[in-house]
Amino acid sequence: MVTFDNVLRDIGEFGRCQKWIALLLSLCGLTFSFLTAVFVFLGVIPNHWCRVPPALVGLREKCGWSLEEERNYTVPPEKPGSSSYSQCESYDIDWNLTSLSCEYPEALIANSSGEALRTACRDGWFFDSSRTTIVSEYELVCNDAWKVDMSQGCIQIGFFLGVLITGYAADRFGRKLCLLTCLGGTGVAGIFVAIAPIYPVFVIFRILQGLFGRGISVIIAVTATEIVGCRYRRVVIVVTQAVFSLGAMLLPGFAYMIKSWKGIQMAITVPNFVLLLYCCLIPESPRWLLSRKRIKEALKVAQEMAEQNGKCLPSTYKEMIIGESGPEEVKNPSFLDLFRTPQMRRHALILMYSWFTSSVVYLGLILRLGFQGSESYSDIFVAGAVELPATMLGLLVVHRVGRRSPFVASSALAGAFCLIAACISEEMHRLKTAVTTLARFGITISLSILFLVTNELHPTSIRNFGVSVCLSLGDIGGIAAPFMLYRLTTVWTELPLVIFGALALVAGGLMMLLPETRGMRLPETVSDVENMMRLYKHDQDDCKEMINLRTST
């Protein structure tokens, strides 16, 4: 029985053509990394207080009050005796009274009992910052502070919808068409996010941006693994993850130079249109074409790949077929296909939990950097830089050790360091940052391995859809992460880290129940997944024969 893996051995498992395609696909992942981390800069909450009423403007000019004096006269302290100002209240004074003088209006501020009269901000807020953010743009403070969390949650909702919709569409209509659609959709939605006049419009297009952007990340990972041989799957997955880390390193530079949140949004949006032009040149996945019985088109793509790799497609493949053409072949993906059989069901449940956990921990640790104000630029750059060696280490260990054990070890590392960080005082900021960075190091390794394993444990006929369903749980984790982080810190500042640590440790233990996939060809059908141990033994025997043949020659 001939498979596309047999074809790759003749046309080149990782030749010039595959390297060129993998590079373009990886650059598409760069824009998705911007979407994931940009909210750290878009959602910064500047120092703010109640804006003065219009009636006070004339008095301020008449009296020559400075900004500090004006704030002293209009904004009460946060607490009695506190040196900080209230951000959501002002003194309850009728500034339209003609008897007001330039002296401190103490008599008007206090009631008959001597208590200061306070009221909620009536005329909006003044934001003390040289930068603009969505908070200052749409005044998302005080009673509307929950909308900041919602802004990040909206893109995660888009991620969740996108991973399901594009996952199904990519298995039904093809990888290339969906990738081009997602690139164009992300670009258009991103522009509308930047020019949104009101918050509801911002939310709608942020959801759409997340929907199309998530589709990009799913399709590039699946397509990259389908066009190379089993020995190089880890390479393309790690490369896409490394470019994702590169995006996290570039983003702080954009945010530092561009003072407007709209400018930052445009800077991360425009590259989608450039990549759209280049990705038109990428061929359709021949493995997907074969799964859809489009043999002639698959042969044509394989022939073009062979020519670019300096090889020739043997004529013996003119009648090739893949897998078993029996009734179990899946034409159109279905959610139930992931749970009909025992092994598929076990794989799906464990992978879904692992994706949920990894996304919560990964995004939670990124968003936590936003608590540190001005230091977030350097911290996010360092966080991105840490991911590069993490992905390279992941490349080495999955090649030498396998997939399962490194995932368990890296999840345990992430969980342990989250728990340790929770025990370190905020006064030891540098040590705490170093420990949480190590936790990010561990969870990054876990994610890079999880991308690889998720692709390897699903058959070609429903691979994109299966990966999408698993990633959708990751997006649910992404939706939960900002709410867990921002709301649980009001109970105890370190509570999110404790929860992150516990989730990561459980995920590492569950991964021991999955089969090892190192050196195994990609399963083509559900039957291949159910008989994975037999396939693993067969592929290992083939690998030994190839090694012996090379040694003898």
VENCOR-V688932 format. One record per residue. N is the residue number from 0. PHI is phi in radians with two decimals (999 if undefined). OMEGA is omega as a letter, one per 20 degrees, with the letter a starting at -180 (* if undefined). BURIAL is b if it has 9 or more other ideal C-beta (glycine too) atoms within 8 Angstrom, else e. Layout:
n: <N:N>
phi: <PHI:PHI>
omega: <OMEGA:OMEGA>
burial: <BURIAL:BURIAL>
This chain:
n: <0:1:2:3:4:5:6:7:8:9:10:11:12:13:14:15:16:17:18:19:20:21:22:23:24:25:26:27:28:29:30:31:32:33:34:35:36:37:38:39:40:41:42:43:44:45:46:47:48:49:50:51:52:53:54:55:56:57:58:59:60:61:62:63:64:65:66:67:68:69:70:71:72:73:74:75:76:77:78:79:80:81:82:83:84:85:86:87:88:89:90:91:92:93:94:95:96:97:98:99:100:101:102:103:104:105:106:107:108:109:110:111:112:113:114:115:116:117:118:119:120:121:122:123:124:125:126:127:128:129:130:131:132:133:134:135:136:137:138:139:140:141:142:143:144:145:146:147:148:149:150:151:152:153:154:155:156:157:158:159:160:161:162:163:164:165:166:167:168:169:170:171:172:173:174:175:176:177:178:179:180:181:182:183:184:185:186:187:188:189:190:191:192:193:194:195:196:197:198:199:200:201:202:203:204:205:206:207:208:209:210:211:212:213:214:215:216:217:218:219:220:221:222:223:224:225:226:227:228:229:230:231:232:233:234:235:236:237:238:239:240:241:242:243:244:245:246:247:248:249:250:251:252:253:254:255:256:257:258:259:260:261:262:263:264:265:266:267:268:269:270:271:272:273:274:275:276:277:278:279:280:281:282:283:284:285:286:287:288:289:290:291:292:293:294:295:296:297:298:299:300:301:302:303:304:305:306:307:308:309:310:311:312:313:314:315:316:317:318:319:320:321:322:323:324:325:326:327:328:329:330:331:332:333:334:335:336:337:338:339:340:341:342:343:344:345:346:347:348:349:350:351:352:353:354:355:356:357:358:359:360:361:362:363:364:365:366:367:368:369:370:371:372:373:374:375:376:377:378:379:380:381:382:383:384:385:386:387:388:389:390:391:392:393:394:395:396:397:398:399:400:401:402:403:404:405:406:407:408:409:410:411:412:413:414:415:416:417:418:419:420:421:422:423:424:425:426:427:428:429:430:431:432:433:434:435:436:437:438:439:440:441:442:443:444:445:446:447:448:449:450:451:452:453:454:455:456:457:458:459:460:461:462:463:464:465:466:467:468:469:470:471:472:473:474:475:476:477:478:479:480:481:482:483:484:485:486:487:488:489:490:491:492:493:494:495:496:497:498:499:500:501:502:503:504:505:506:507:508:509:510:511:512:513:514:515:516:517:518:519:520:521:522:523:524:525:526:527:528:529:530:531:532:533:534:535:536:537:538:539:540:541:542:543:544:545:546:547:548:549:550:551:552>
phi: <999:-1.55:-2.13:-1.17:-1.11:-1.15:-1.13:-1.07:-1.15:-1.64:-1.66:1.93:-1.35:-2.70:-1.51:-1.02:-1.11:-1.13:-1.15:-1.15:-1.13:-1.07:-1.13:-1.10:-1.10:-1.14:-1.11:-1.12:-1.16:-1.06:-1.18:-1.21:-1.12:-1.07:-1.08:-1.22:-1.84:-1.15:-1.15:-0.99:-1.72:-1.22:-1.79:-1.10:-1.72:-1.27:-1.11:-2.61:-2.71:-1.08:-1.27:-1.22:-1.21:-0.99:-1.15:-1.47:-1.06:-1.12:-1.13:-1.10:-1.18:-1.11:-1.53:1.18:-1.20:-1.41:-1.06:-1.14:-1.16:-1.02:-1.15:-1.07:-1.43:-2.00:-2.03:-1.34:-1.17:-1.04:-2.39:-0.95:1.48:-1.41:-1.55:-1.66:-1.57:-1.20:-1.72:-2.21:-2.35:-2.38:-1.17:-1.51:-2.18:-1.52:-1.28:-1.48:-1.12:-1.35:-1.46:-1.17:-2.03:-1.44:-1.34:-1.05:-1.41:-1.12:-1.12:-1.41:-1.30:-1.65:-1.58:-1.11:-1.56:1.50:-1.57:-1.23:-1.56:-2.08:-2.61:-1.18:-1.05:-1.86:-2.04:1.54:-2.28:-1.84:-1.93:-1.63:-2.81:-1.45:-1.89:-1.85:-2.31:-1.15:-1.16:-1.31:-1.19:-1.93:0.92:-1.62:-2.33:0.99:-1.16:-1.77:-1.12:-1.10:-1.22:-1.17:-1.05:-1.11:-1.07:-1.28:-1.11:-1.13:-1.21:-1.22:-1.09:-1.08:-1.01:-1.09:-1.16:-1.14:-1.17:-1.39:-1.16:-1.24:-1.09:-1.15:-1.11:-1.17:-1.35:-1.58:-1.97:1.99:-1.25:-1.14:-1.02:-1.20:-1.11:-1.12:-1.09:-1.20:-1.09:-1.14:-1.12:-1.11:-1.13:-1.14:-1.10:-1.11:-1.14:-1.18:-1.07:-1.21:-1.83:-1.04:-1.35:-2.34:-1.05:-1.00:-1.16:-0.99:-1.13:-1.04:-1.35:-1.21:-1.10:-1.13:-1.09:-1.15:-1.06:-1.28:-1.14:-1.16:-1.03:-1.04:-1.12:-1.22:-1.17:-1.17:-1.18:-1.18:-1.09:-1.07:-1.30:-1.41:-1.74:-2.14:-1.27:-1.07:-1.25:-1.97:-1.06:-1.09:-1.15:-1.20:-1.15:-1.18:-1.10:-1.11:-1.22:-1.13:-1.16:-1.03:-1.14:-1.06:-1.08:-1.14:-1.39:-1.34:-1.01:-1.02:-1.13:-1.05:-1.17:-1.25:-1.42:-1.76:-1.49:-1.81:-1.14:-1.15:-1.14:-1.09:-1.08:-1.17:-1.12:-1.55:-1.68:-0.98:-0.98:-1.09:-1.26:-1.14:-1.15:-1.04:-1.15:-1.31:-1.25:-1.08:-1.49:-1.29:-1.33:-1.20:-1.10:-1.12:-1.14:-1.18:-1.03:-1.16:-1.14:-1.66:1.15:-1.67:-1.12:-1.07:-1.15:-1.12:-1.12:-1.12:-1.13:-1.09:-1.12:-1.13:-1.14:-1.10:-1.12:-1.19:-1.51:1.33:-2.25:-2.34:-1.35:-1.05:-1.21:-1.18:-1.58:-1.08:-1.97:-1.22:-2.38:-2.15:0.96:-1.92:-1.53:-1.25:-1.19:-1.42:-1.05:-1.69:-1.43:-2.05:-1.15:-2.38:-1.05:-1.18:-1.08:-1.37:-2.24:-1.22:-2.00:-1.02:-1.19:-1.04:-1.13:-1.09:-1.03:-1.10:-1.14:-1.20:-1.16:-1.10:-1.13:-1.10:-1.18:-1.04:-1.11:-1.09:-1.20:-1.03:-1.18:-1.10:-1.22:-1.07:-1.24:-1.20:-1.14:-1.09:-1.14:-1.14:-1.20:-1.69:1.05:-1.14:-1.36:-1.13:-1.05:-1.18:-1.16:-1.23:-1.08:-1.10:-1.07:-1.17:-1.15:-1.15:-1.18:-1.08:-1.12:-1.12:-1.20:-1.14:-1.11:-1.05:-1.04:-1.23:-1.25:-1.22:-1.34:-1.61:-1.89:2.21:-1.70:-1.20:-1.09:-1.08:-1.14:-1.06:-1.14:-1.21:-1.15:-1.12:-1.08:-1.08:-1.11:-1.13:-1.26:-1.12:-1.17:-1.14:-1.07:-1.14:-1.60:-1.68:-1.17:-1.12:-1.16:-1.66:-1.04:-1.12:-1.15:-1.10:-1.11:-1.10:-1.20:-1.16:-1.13:-1.13:-1.11:-1.13:-1.02:-1.17:-1.24:-1.18:-1.05:-1.04:-1.16:-1.11:-1.25:-1.13:-0.99:-1.18:-1.12:-1.08:-1.21:-1.35:-1.71:-2.02:-1.27:-1.01:-1.08:-2.34:-1.12:-1.09:-1.21:-1.10:-1.10:-1.12:-1.11:-1.12:-1.18:-1.11:-1.18:-1.11:-1.26:-1.10:-1.10:-1.16:-1.17:-1.30:-0.98:-1.12:-1.21:-1.07:-1.20:-1.34:-1.45:-1.22:-1.16:-1.27:-1.44:-2.73:-0.98:-1.67:-1.04:-1.00:-1.12:-1.12:-1.16:-1.00:-1.09:-1.13:-1.07:-1.14:-1.14:-1.15:-1.06:-1.08:-1.19:-1.17:-1.08:-1.13:-1.48:-1.61:-1.30:-1.36:-2.04:-1.11:1.38:-1.71:-1.21:-1.15:-1.16:-1.68:-2.27:-1.08:-1.07:-1.09:-1.16:-1.17:-1.93:-1.12:-1.13:-1.17:-1.14:-1.08:-1.12:-1.12:-1.20:-1.17:-1.15:-1.09:-1.10:-1.14:-1.11:-1.14:-1.13:-1.13:-1.14:-1.14:-1.17:-1.23:-1.50>
omega: <a:r:r:r:r:r:a:r:a:a:a:a:r:a:a:a:a:r:r:r:a:r:r:r:a:r:r:r:r:a:r:r:r:a:a:a:a:a:r:a:r:a:r:a:a:r:a:r:a:r:a:r:a:a:a:a:r:r:r:r:r:a:a:a:r:r:r:r:r:r:r:a:a:a:r:r:a:r:r:a:a:r:r:a:r:a:a:a:r:r:a:a:r:a:r:r:a:a:a:r:a:r:r:a:a:a:a:a:a:r:a:r:r:r:r:r:a:r:r:r:a:a:a:a:r:a:a:a:r:a:r:r:r:r:r:a:a:r:a:a:r:a:r:a:r:a:r:r:a:r:r:r:a:r:r:r:r:r:a:r:a:a:r:a:a:r:r:a:a:r:a:a:r:a:a:a:a:r:r:r:a:r:r:a:r:r:a:a:r:r:r:r:a:a:a:a:a:a:r:r:r:a:a:a:r:r:r:r:r:a:a:a:r:r:r:a:a:a:a:r:a:a:a:a:a:a:a:r:a:a:a:r:a:a:a:r:a:r:r:r:r:r:r:r:r:r:r:r:a:a:r:r:r:a:a:a:a:a:a:r:r:r:r:a:r:a:a:a:a:a:r:a:r:a:r:a:a:a:r:a:a:r:r:r:a:r:r:r:r:r:r:r:r:a:a:r:r:r:r:r:r:r:r:r:r:a:r:r:r:a:a:r:a:a:a:a:a:a:a:r:r:r:r:a:a:a:a:r:a:r:r:a:r:r:a:r:a:a:a:a:a:a:r:a:r:r:a:a:a:a:r:r:a:r:r:a:a:a:r:a:a:a:r:r:r:a:r:r:r:r:a:r:a:a:a:r:a:a:r:r:r:r:r:r:r:a:a:r:r:r:r:r:r:r:a:a:a:r:a:a:a:a:a:a:r:r:r:a:a:r:r:r:r:a:a:a:r:r:r:a:r:a:a:a:r:r:r:a:a:r:r:r:r:a:r:r:r:r:r:r:a:a:r:r:r:a:a:r:a:r:a:a:a:r:a:a:r:r:a:a:r:a:a:r:r:r:a:r:r:r:r:r:r:r:r:r:r:r:a:a:a:r:r:a:a:a:a:r:r:r:r:a:a:a:r:r:r:r:r:a:a:r:a:a:r:r:r:r:a:a:r:a:r:r:r:a:a:r:a:r:r:r:a:a:r:r:r:r:a:r:a:a:r:r:a:r:r:a:r:r:r:a:r:r:r:r:r:r:r:a:a:a:*>
burial: <e:e:b:b:b:b:b:b:e:b:b:b:b:b:b:b:b:b:b:b:b:b:b:b:b:b:b:b:b:b:b:b:b:b:b:b:b:b:b:b:b:b:b:b:b:b:e:b:b:b:b:b:e:e:e:b:e:e:b:b:e:e:e:e:b:e:e:e:e:b:b:e:b:b:b:b:b:e:e:e:e:e:e:e:b:b:b:b:b:b:b:e:b:e:b:e:e:e:e:e:e:e:e:e:b:e:e:b:b:b:e:e:e:e:e:e:b:b:e:e:b:e:e:e:b:b:b:e:b:e:b:b:b:b:b:b:e:b:b:b:b:b:e:b:b:e:b:b:b:b:b:b:b:b:b:b:b:b:b:b:b:b:b:b:b:b:b:b:b:b:b:e:e:b:b:b:e:b:b:b:b:b:b:b:b:b:b:e:b:b:b:b:b:b:e:b:e:e:b:e:b:b:b:e:b:b:b:b:b:b:b:b:b:b:b:b:b:b:b:b:b:b:b:b:b:b:b:b:b:b:e:b:b:b:b:b:b:b:b:b:b:b:b:b:b:b:b:b:b:b:b:b:b:b:b:e:e:b:e:e:b:b:b:b:b:b:b:b:b:b:b:b:b:e:b:b:e:e:b:e:e:b:b:b:b:b:b:b:b:b:b:e:e:e:b:e:b:b:b:e:b:b:b:b:b:b:b:b:b:e:b:e:b:e:e:e:b:e:e:b:b:b:b:e:e:e:e:e:b:b:e:e:b:e:e:e:b:b:b:e:b:e:b:b:b:b:b:b:e:b:b:b:b:b:b:b:b:b:b:b:b:b:b:b:b:b:b:b:b:b:e:e:e:e:e:b:b:e:b:b:b:b:b:b:b:b:b:b:e:b:b:b:b:b:b:e:b:b:e:e:e:b:b:b:e:b:b:b:b:b:b:b:b:b:b:b:b:b:b:b:b:b:e:b:e:e:e:e:e:e:e:b:b:e:b:b:b:b:b:b:b:b:b:b:b:b:b:b:b:b:b:b:b:b:b:b:b:b:b:b:b:b:b:b:b:b:b:b:b:b:b:b:b:b:b:b:b:b:b:b:b:b:b:b:b:b:b:b:b:e:e:e:e:b:b:b:b:b:b:b:b:b:b:b:b:b:b:b:e:b:b:e:e:b:e:e:b:b:b:b:e:b:b:b:b:b:b:b:b:b:e:b:e:e:b:b:e:e:b:b:e:e:b:e:e:e:e:e:e:e:e:e:e>
